[in-house]
């Protein structure tokens, strides 16, 4: 009898385990399908936007306010972020390089990191939060309050009217803001290294000039075009697909930032691989820091 | 469906020359839920049609389907004989110029002033000729009884009634052939509701428009409409029953035996109250609560 009970409980446990495993697989399947559907939707949304972009020019009246919002109003926060990034790089690098007596090379390390990676990525992250979330919230509110329906009812295509100007603002102004972040980062790094850490001014500048080349600047700016496009497309897409109510708008804004951030980092990996390959092809010897 | 055909009942009958809008076998599934089933509707030019029915029965969905703001799952929508569902985006955009849409909450653009809102369709059609636009905006605002001083204001600075009137002014600026009103009096006080009703009537007298008014306000429906149709929620229909359970003139509602229509017209809860009681009784049964939570209480 005891053996029978043990067998029965083992069978139940096995059934429960297999049911749980199936449920787990099914849940993962649902997540994968959902993810692929979203990516497909975003691709179609981007295609529709690109079609409008190349067929009908947006009105000046719709462009200027968006350019002002994205570019001018983001300037202070991007400049401040850039400055702090430069300073933090100086603090962190100095602690490491000082121990091996290479603190004079700080200019190369700080500026290289800034223009190639941290400037573009952190500026894009900051702008995904400031600009992307705002875009998703504005478009989401327009969706919820029937303003997008009103646009359509009055013969305006909402993708052309709302998305194209935001896309143009992001792909032109996010690179410009990245240049600003790079510049302020360079200033911040220089200030902290030379003024606070007393690193030789001439050595700092010489090392910066010798090791940071045009390709480094180019690669940072090149990537920022893609980051700008991602922020615009993802944020507008989330806004367009916003669920009803205040909660829906909040979720759209959060989802816009999270998805933009993940895609920025993902595309950053891909672009870095690509750019490194191009660099290796153009300059096979590569840059030698030490 | 109850259809009133007695001409003597149709006191507001107008000489309708031909069909302007027609829906054929219109079905709409939204998400997983069927909203509209086999809607067949013929709207002659010049008619004012009120679509009534309880919340969630698909009135607004039907209205939005007519201008293709929501794509029906199947069926046809003909405008002046053209199937609008087969039109390209560009053709549809052009066709929408013939429609004016007054949204439930006005749907004014927050980022624009009242003047810019009213002028929007005009500017959108490339008719922005500065002085002409300003004149048009002033004329339309005057028609809906709003002073010039509202022009520089933002929508958030206006009351609900004023916003609805701005919405009407915006819908009228291109002198459309059809005006669609979505719940024009919802959320307004009785006086403002009557002002809106009067504006709908006045618009119809001044312009040769065909109007479709979605409402659950019987006062509005009876006052402005030549013809009323009542939609019934799909989940409550019998399997073979049509979703339009009344189609006739406003006066025909008085003579109806159909309990569902009478209840709606007279504003009685009827068996809905019994359903509510049943749900309440069921929900309040202690056995429905998890025992742990009951213990905590």
Interface residues (C-beta under 8 A of the other chain):
Chain A: X61 X65 X141 X142 X145 X146 X147 X149 X150 X152 X153 X154 X155 X156 X157
Chain B: X64 X67 X69 X89 X93 X94 X96 X97 X99 X101 X103 X104 X105 X107 X108 X109 X110 X111 X120 X121 X123 X124 X125 X170
